[in-house]
Amino acid sequence: MAKKSHASALDLLEKSFDLTSLGSSSLFVLVGDEPFVSHSILAMMREALCPVEEDRVWAWREFVGDDVADPRDVFDEAATVPLFSTGMRVVVVRSADAFVSRSREILETLAAKPRGSRGLIILEVKTFPSNTRLAKAVAKNGVQLETSIDPRRDLVAWIRSWALKHHSISLPATTAGRLLERLGRDLGQINQSLAVLAAQTTGSKQPIPPEAVDHFAGSTQERSAWNMIARASAGDAAEAIGQLSDLIESGENPVGLSAQASAVLRRLAIAARLMSLPPGHGRPAGLREALLEAGVAAWPKALDEATVAMRQLGPQRAVRLPLWLLETDRALKAEASRGMRSRLALERLICKMATSERSKISSPGDRSLSEGNHSSSVHTKKLVRRNS
């Protein structure tokens, strides 16, 4: 690992920690907001710098920045050299932003000098502005790693590599993509799910299909939320609203449910816009190709569900999905921010999605709760009157 100010910790996790990368550095700084990456880097460093477990009691000390009453406690720990051991002394300060602000002058002095016989100080911070004297000193004489995930990072490839190296399971790209779709870019949850998947497939040498992800990825509430969105997209308003009721009564936040819906429905809107392009001007060959280009997971169940949703919505209403999502989001953060109003805002979104394209509508702006088949409409009107 080169000593440069913007090295990626995610890259380092795919390798082994190189002790020579530390050189004579006094400070090692982890910058970012991804706790799983930071935790994993520290675990890797602890194994490399303190390989003897018995030595870790004295050689590896951790502090929480907000709990450090006197910064000298940290520096004294780093300066204490054991008499009967050659192991490196390491002091870690977690959540160290406030600690850095209080101890900036001392840290600048340490960063400007070789470590010598002192211990290594590791700082875990959210931000580390590059225009400060401390950051410039670390860039010149220390090591800084970025723990945040670059939005352009190909996490599918990283998940496959991590699953094989740390969990001994083989994931096709479609399975890794499905895991990423379900859990987002939360690497901690993804790692836990990989551990569960590895336990469930012990001894199997076959690649794991994407369907296996649906059995364990996310909490019970998250899986219910995905199913609610699928039912609404397929036109089953009654079932979707029933599941919404169960989710809210179990304590789910309506804003969170709206965010999950947005992650799924925006892909449908993108696919609809791609299909509206003129032939020869970027229009995909067919609906499935458009869905794949829009980011829908490339496995049969995901494509089948998305295809059903697109056909039920129809092209004109599919391109309106971002507008409906925006209206719902604004309502949930304003007049419908609490109580039954938030539930009603989500019910309106469900009914707009579940309305049949074949319904007779007097104008494009009339697509509201009155749309849809008779049974769904009656059920929805009863819920609206009850919740008013």
C-alpha positions as CSV (number, residue, x, y, z in Angstrom):
1,M,0.0,0.0,0.0
2,A,1.5,3.3,-1.0
3,K,1.6,6.1,1.4
4,K,-0.7,8.6,-0.2
5,S,-3.5,10.7,1.2
6,H,-6.3,9.2,-0.7
7,A,-5.6,5.4,-0.7
8,S,-8.8,3.3,-0.5
9,A,-9.3,1.0,2.5
10,L,-11.7,-1.1,0.4
11,D,-8.8,-2.0,-1.9
12,L,-6.6,-2.9,1.0
13,L,-9.2,-5.3,2.4
14,E,-8.8,-7.5,-0.7
15,K,-5.1,-7.9,0.1
16,S,-3.1,-8.5,3.3
17,F,-1.8,-5.7,5.4
18,D,1.8,-4.7,4.4
19,L,3.8,-3.7,7.5
20,T,6.4,-1.9,5.3
21,S,3.7,0.5,4.3
22,L,3.8,2.1,7.7
23,G,7.5,3.0,7.4
24,S,8.4,5.3,10.3
25,S,4.9,6.9,10.4
26,S,3.7,8.2,13.7
27,L,0.0,8.7,12.6
28,F,-2.3,6.4,10.7
29,V,-5.6,8.1,9.8
30,L,-8.8,6.3,8.8
31,V,-11.2,8.9,7.2
32,G,-14.8,8.2,6.2
33,D,-18.3,7.1,7.2
34,E,-18.3,3.3,6.5
35,P,-18.0,1.5,9.8
36,F,-17.6,-2.0,8.4
37,V,-14.6,-0.9,6.4
38,S,-13.0,0.9,9.3
39,H,-13.7,-2.1,11.7
40,S,-12.2,-4.5,9.2
41,I,-9.1,-2.5,8.6
42,L,-8.5,-2.2,12.3
43,A,-8.9,-6.0,12.7
44,M,-6.5,-6.6,9.9
45,M,-3.9,-4.2,11.4
46,R,-4.3,-5.8,14.9
47,E,-3.6,-9.2,13.4
48,A,-0.5,-7.9,11.6
49,L,0.9,-5.6,14.3
50,C,0.0,-7.7,17.3
51,P,0.1,-11.3,16.1
52,V,0.5,-12.8,19.6
53,E,-2.8,-12.6,21.2
54,E,-1.4,-12.4,24.8
55,D,0.5,-9.2,23.8
56,R,-2.7,-7.4,22.7
57,V,-3.7,-6.7,26.3
58,W,-0.9,-4.1,26.6
59,A,0.2,-3.6,23.0
60,W,-3.2,-2.7,21.5
61,R,-5.2,0.0,23.4
62,E,-8.4,1.6,22.2
63,F,-10.1,4.9,23.3
64,V,-13.3,6.6,22.2
65,G,-12.5,10.2,21.4
66,D,-15.5,11.7,23.1
67,D,-14.6,9.8,26.4
68,V,-11.0,11.0,26.5
69,A,-11.0,13.6,29.3
70,D,-7.3,14.3,29.0
71,P,-5.6,13.8,25.6
72,R,-2.3,13.2,27.4
73,D,-3.7,9.7,28.4
74,V,-3.6,8.7,24.7
75,F,-0.1,10.1,24.1
76,D,1.3,8.6,27.3
77,E,0.0,5.2,26.2
78,A,1.8,5.6,22.8
79,A,5.0,6.7,24.5
80,T,5.1,3.8,27.0
81,V,7.6,1.2,25.7
82,P,7.4,-2.4,27.1
83,L,10.6,-3.7,28.7
84,F,10.5,-7.3,27.7
85,S,8.8,-7.4,24.3
86,T,9.7,-6.2,20.8
87,G,6.0,-5.9,19.7
88,M,4.8,-2.6,18.4
89,R,2.7,-0.4,20.7
90,V,-0.6,0.7,19.0
91,V,-3.1,3.2,20.3
92,V,-6.5,3.6,18.5
93,V,-8.8,6.6,19.0
94,R,-12.3,5.8,17.7
95,S,-14.7,8.6,16.7
96,A,-11.7,10.9,17.0
97,D,-13.0,14.1,15.3
98,A,-13.3,16.0,18.6
99,F,-10.1,14.6,19.9
100,V,-8.2,15.8,16.8
101,S,-9.7,19.3,17.3
102,R,-8.5,19.5,20.9
103,S,-5.1,18.0,20.2
104,R,-4.2,19.4,16.8
105,E,-0.9,21.0,17.8
106,I,0.5,17.9,19.5
107,L,-0.7,15.7,16.5
108,E,1.0,18.1,14.1
109,T,4.3,17.8,16.0
110,L,4.0,14.0,16.1
111,A,3.1,13.8,12.4
112,A,6.2,15.8,11.4
113,K,8.6,13.4,13.1
114,P,9.5,9.7,12.6
115,R,7.9,7.4,15.1
116,G,11.2,6.2,16.5
117,S,10.6,4.1,19.6
118,R,7.1,5.5,20.2
119,G,3.9,3.6,19.5
120,L,1.7,4.1,16.4
121,I,-1.4,6.3,16.9
122,I,-4.4,5.4,14.7
123,L,-7.2,8.0,14.4
124,E,-10.7,7.1,13.1
125,V,-12.4,10.3,11.9
126,K,-15.4,11.3,9.7
127,T,-13.6,14.2,8.1
128,F,-10.0,15.2,7.6
129,P,-9.7,18.4,5.5
130,S,-6.7,18.3,3.2
131,N,-5.9,22.0,3.6
132,T,-4.9,21.8,7.3
133,R,-1.3,21.5,8.5
134,L,-2.1,18.2,10.2
135,A,-3.4,16.7,7.0
136,K,-0.5,17.9,5.0
137,A,1.9,16.5,7.6
138,V,0.1,13.1,7.4
139,A,0.2,13.1,3.6
140,K,3.9,13.7,3.7
141,N,5.0,11.5,6.6
142,G,2.1,9.3,7.7
143,V,-0.7,7.2,6.2
144,Q,-4.3,8.1,5.4
145,L,-6.9,5.7,4.2
146,E,-10.4,6.5,2.8
147,T,-13.0,4.2,4.3
148,S,-16.0,5.8,2.5
149,I,-17.2,4.0,-0.6
150,D,-16.7,5.7,-3.9
151,P,-20.2,5.9,-5.6
152,R,-18.6,4.7,-8.8
153,R,-17.1,1.6,-7.2
154,D,-18.1,-1.7,-8.7
155,L,-19.4,-3.3,-5.5
156,V,-20.7,-6.4,-7.3
157,A,-17.1,-7.4,-8.1
158,W,-15.9,-6.6,-4.6
159,I,-18.8,-8.6,-3.0
160,R,-17.9,-11.7,-5.1
161,S,-14.2,-11.4,-4.1
162,W,-15.0,-10.9,-0.4
163,A,-17.5,-13.8,-0.4
164,L,-14.9,-16.2,-1.9
165,K,-12.0,-15.0,0.3
166,H,-13.7,-14.7,3.7
167,H,-16.7,-17.0,3.4
168,S,-15.5,-19.6,0.9
169,I,-18.7,-19.3,-1.3
170,S,-18.9,-18.7,-5.0
171,L,-21.4,-15.9,-6.0
172,P,-22.3,-15.3,-9.6
173,A,-22.6,-11.6,-10.6
174,T,-26.4,-11.9,-10.6
175,T,-26.4,-13.1,-7.0
176,A,-24.1,-10.4,-5.8
177,G,-26.1,-7.9,-7.6
178,R,-29.3,-9.1,-6.0
179,L,-27.7,-8.9,-2.6
180,L,-26.6,-5.3,-3.3
181,E,-30.1,-4.5,-4.5
182,R,-31.7,-5.8,-1.4
183,L,-29.4,-4.4,1.2
184,G,-28.0,-1.3,-0.5
185,R,-24.4,-0.3,0.0
186,D,-24.3,-1.4,3.7
187,L,-21.3,-3.6,3.7
188,G,-21.9,-4.7,7.3
189,Q,-25.3,-6.1,6.5
190,I,-23.9,-7.7,3.3
191,N,-21.1,-9.4,5.2
192,Q,-23.6,-10.8,7.8
193,S,-25.8,-12.1,5.0
194,L,-22.8,-13.7,3.3
195,A,-22.0,-15.5,6.6
196,V,-25.6,-16.8,6.9
197,L,-25.5,-17.9,3.3
198,A,-22.2,-19.7,3.8
199,A,-23.7,-21.5,6.9
200,Q,-26.7,-22.6,4.9
201,T,-24.7,-23.9,2.0
202,T,-21.9,-25.7,3.9
203,G,-20.2,-28.3,1.7
204,S,-21.8,-27.1,-1.5
205,K,-19.4,-26.4,-4.4
206,Q,-22.1,-25.1,-6.7
207,P,-22.5,-21.3,-7.4
208,I,-25.3,-19.9,-5.3
209,P,-28.3,-18.7,-7.4
210,P,-29.8,-15.3,-6.8
211,E,-33.1,-16.9,-5.6
212,A,-31.3,-17.9,-2.4
213,V,-30.9,-14.2,-1.4
214,D,-34.6,-13.8,-0.9
215,H,-34.7,-16.3,1.9
216,F,-32.4,-14.4,4.3
217,A,-31.4,-11.0,3.0
218,G,-32.8,-8.2,5.1
219,S,-35.1,-8.4,8.2
220,T,-38.6,-9.9,8.1
221,Q,-39.9,-6.3,7.8
222,E,-37.7,-5.5,4.9
223,R,-38.7,-8.6,3.0
224,S,-42.4,-7.8,3.7
225,A,-41.8,-4.2,2.4
226,W,-40.3,-5.6,-0.9
227,N,-43.2,-7.9,-1.2
228,M,-45.6,-5.0,-0.6
229,I,-44.0,-3.0,-3.4
230,A,-44.1,-6.0,-5.7
231,R,-47.9,-6.6,-5.0
232,A,-48.7,-2.9,-5.6
233,S,-46.7,-2.9,-8.9
234,A,-48.5,-6.0,-10.0
235,G,-51.9,-4.3,-9.4
236,D,-53.0,-5.9,-6.2
237,A,-53.8,-2.9,-4.1
238,A,-55.8,-4.7,-1.4
239,E,-52.9,-7.1,-0.6
240,A,-50.3,-4.3,-0.7
241,I,-52.3,-2.1,1.6
242,G,-52.9,-5.0,4.0
243,Q,-49.1,-5.5,4.1
244,L,-48.5,-1.8,4.6
245,S,-50.8,-1.9,7.6
246,D,-48.9,-4.8,9.1
247,L,-45.6,-3.0,8.5
248,I,-46.6,0.2,10.1
249,E,-48.2,-1.5,13.1
250,S,-44.9,-3.4,13.6
251,G,-43.1,-0.1,13.9
252,E,-41.7,0.5,10.4
253,N,-41.1,4.2,9.5
254,P,-43.2,5.4,6.6
255,V,-40.3,7.4,5.3
256,G,-38.1,4.3,5.2
257,L,-40.8,2.4,3.4
258,S,-41.1,5.2,0.8
259,A,-37.3,5.1,0.3
260,Q,-37.4,1.3,-0.3
261,A,-40.2,1.9,-2.9
262,S,-38.2,4.6,-4.6
263,A,-35.2,2.3,-5.0
264,V,-37.4,-0.2,-6.9
265,L,-39.7,2.1,-8.8
266,R,-37.2,4.5,-10.2
267,R,-35.7,1.6,-12.2
268,L,-39.1,1.0,-13.8
269,A,-39.3,4.6,-14.7
270,I,-35.9,4.6,-16.3
271,A,-36.9,1.5,-18.3
272,A,-40.0,3.2,-19.5
273,R,-38.1,6.3,-20.6
274,L,-35.6,4.0,-22.5
275,M,-38.5,2.3,-24.3
276,S,-39.9,5.7,-25.3
277,L,-36.8,6.6,-27.3
278,P,-37.0,6.4,-31.1
279,P,-35.6,3.3,-32.8
280,G,-31.9,3.8,-33.5
281,H,-31.5,6.5,-30.9
282,G,-30.6,4.3,-27.9
283,R,-33.9,2.4,-27.6
284,P,-33.3,-1.2,-26.2
285,A,-34.3,-4.1,-28.3
286,G,-37.1,-5.1,-25.9
287,L,-38.6,-4.6,-22.5
288,R,-36.3,-7.0,-20.7
289,E,-33.2,-5.3,-22.2
290,A,-34.6,-2.0,-21.0
291,L,-35.1,-3.3,-17.5
292,L,-31.5,-4.7,-17.4
293,E,-30.1,-1.4,-18.6
294,A,-32.2,0.4,-15.9
295,G,-30.5,-1.7,-13.2
296,V,-33.0,-4.5,-12.5
297,A,-31.2,-7.6,-11.3
298,A,-30.5,-10.0,-14.1
299,W,-32.2,-13.1,-12.8
300,P,-35.5,-14.7,-13.8
301,K,-37.7,-13.8,-10.8
302,A,-36.5,-10.2,-10.6
303,L,-37.0,-9.7,-14.4
304,D,-40.4,-11.5,-14.3
305,E,-41.7,-9.3,-11.4
306,A,-40.4,-6.1,-13.2
307,T,-42.0,-7.2,-16.5
308,V,-45.4,-7.8,-14.8
309,A,-45.1,-4.4,-13.1
310,M,-44.3,-2.6,-16.4
311,R,-47.1,-4.2,-18.2
312,Q,-49.6,-3.4,-15.4
313,L,-48.4,0.2,-15.1
314,G,-48.2,0.9,-18.8
315,P,-45.7,3.3,-20.4
316,Q,-47.5,6.5,-19.6
317,R,-47.9,5.9,-15.9
318,A,-44.5,4.3,-15.5
319,V,-42.7,7.5,-16.6
320,R,-44.8,9.3,-13.9
321,L,-43.4,7.2,-11.1
322,P,-40.7,9.7,-10.1
323,L,-43.4,12.4,-9.8
324,W,-45.6,10.2,-7.6
325,L,-42.6,9.3,-5.5
326,L,-41.6,13.0,-5.1
327,E,-45.2,13.9,-4.1
328,T,-45.2,11.1,-1.5
329,D,-41.8,12.1,-0.1
330,R,-42.9,15.8,0.2
331,A,-46.1,14.8,1.9
332,L,-44.3,12.5,4.4
333,K,-41.9,15.4,5.3
334,A,-44.7,18.0,5.6
335,E,-48.4,17.6,6.3
336,A,-48.3,13.8,6.4
337,S,-45.2,13.5,8.6
338,R,-46.9,11.6,11.4
339,G,-49.9,9.5,12.5
340,M,-52.5,8.2,10.1
341,R,-51.7,10.9,7.5
342,S,-48.3,9.2,6.7
343,R,-50.1,5.9,6.2
344,L,-52.7,7.5,3.9
345,A,-49.9,9.1,1.8
346,L,-48.4,5.6,1.2
347,E,-51.9,4.2,0.5
348,R,-52.4,6.8,-2.2
349,L,-49.1,5.8,-3.8
350,I,-50.1,2.2,-3.7
351,C,-53.4,2.9,-5.3
352,K,-51.9,5.0,-8.1
353,M,-49.5,2.1,-8.9
354,A,-52.2,-0.6,-8.7
355,T,-54.7,1.1,-10.9
356,S,-55.3,-0.8,-14.2
357,E,-54.1,0.9,-17.4
358,R,-57.4,-0.1,-19.0
359,S,-59.5,2.0,-16.6
360,K,-61.4,4.8,-18.1
361,I,-59.8,8.1,-17.1
362,S,-61.2,11.5,-18.1
363,S,-57.9,13.2,-18.0
364,P,-54.2,12.3,-17.2
365,G,-54.5,14.3,-14.0
366,D,-57.4,12.2,-12.6
367,R,-55.4,9.1,-11.8
368,S,-56.1,9.0,-8.1
369,L,-57.8,6.7,-5.6
370,S,-60.9,6.3,-7.8
371,E,-58.9,4.3,-10.4
372,G,-58.7,0.6,-10.5
373,N,-60.9,-2.4,-10.4
374,H,-64.1,-2.3,-8.3
375,S,-62.9,-4.5,-5.5
376,S,-59.7,-2.6,-5.0
377,S,-61.5,0.7,-5.2
378,V,-64.1,-0.3,-2.6
379,H,-61.5,-1.6,-0.3
380,T,-59.4,1.6,-0.6
381,K,-62.4,3.9,0.0
382,K,-63.2,2.1,3.2
383,L,-59.6,2.5,4.4
384,V,-59.6,6.2,3.5
385,R,-62.8,6.8,5.4
386,R,-61.6,4.9,8.3
387,N,-58.2,6.7,8.5
388,S,-59.6,10.2,7.9
